[in-house]
Amino acid sequence: MVHGNIVTHPPAEITPKRRTVQIEISVDSLERLFLNGQLCAAEFSCLDVESKQAVQKLCLNACVHRLQKAQ
């Protein structure tokens, strides 16, 4: 099932043993969350190298944006 840019799967029961979820999110949505300070890369793990590289680039861009905004 797709909601906006987020792909969801049928709801899974969240039990004490299951404290994580796997999601897929668009680069644009992830960038928006980083730029707004709503998400930090330390809060999640990337599941493949390509995703990790994209997240690193988005984090650097968010840092540059914040530094430019602070000046």
Buried (B, 14 or more C-beta within 10 A) or exposed (E): EEEEEEEEEEEEEEEEEEEEEEEEBEEEEBBBBBBEEEBEBEEEEEEEEEBEEBBEEBBEEBEEEEEEEEE
